Amino acid sequence: MTDFQEIERRRRIAGVTREALYKRAGINGETYRRTESGRTKPNLRTLEKLEYALQALELEAASS
């Protein structure tokens, strides 16, 4: 499973906004910000949602 830092790295490379990622993943923006700032650690389900959402966004970007 990918960790949050890896998801963030890939998000930046793909040119995906934070908002697009957390909305696509169905995650609350505040939850994303707390995780990004290190105030909380994401649970496995949150990481899975982010991973799947990022994969979908990367595919969309590659096909356009």
Secondary structure, DSSP 4 states (H G I P E B T S, - for coil): ---HHHHHHHHHHHT--HHHHHHHHT--HHHHHHHHHTSS---HHHHHHHHHHHHHHHHHHHH-
